[in-house]
Amino acid sequence: MTEAAQALTRLAELALAGANADAAGALYVAAVALNPADPDLTSRAADLARARGDREEARTLYLRLPDFSADHRAPALLAAAELSTGLARTDLLRGAASAAPADAAPRRRLVQALISAGQAPQAAAESIALASLIEQKGNPEGAQEARAQVRRLDPFNPGLASR
């Protein structure tokens, strides 16, 4: 981190200690502008923007994080998805599910977002993948529940009904 970015970060922490979240947010964004390759700084700036209620700035900052590393990809996409709507939300959740293929939480959230968007066939397909993942994790009851959801989402699909 550059010296200027470090100084801005220290000032931002002082502003936070003084309960001035708006000033802290502006200082963090300035620090990110000086040091855009720092994922921890970008993450802190995004979290603070979100806490202040600045959804668009938070979303923009979260969307920068997947460029840094695989460790940041799924959490950043999930956070950005929470701040998005419609197709953008489902696309971000798909990205989070593919970034963390062994984690059931992003796929579960994707299924719920697809259901909310009225995309039952896509939700059913994702539920099949979720059931498989849950079963691999050693939770046969959870897998059975996901399969039941598949049948509810797409009851007339013979391939799904047999699962």
Protein Blocks (a to p, Z undefined) as FASTA:
>chain_A
ZZklmmmmmmmmmmmmnopaklmmmmmmmmmmmmmmbmklmmmmmmmmmmnopaklmmmm
mmmmmmmpmmlmmmmmmmmmmmpghjllmmmmmmmmmmmmmbmklmmmmmmmmmmnopak
lmmmmmmmmmmmmmmnopaklmmmmmmmmmmmmmmlmklmmZZ
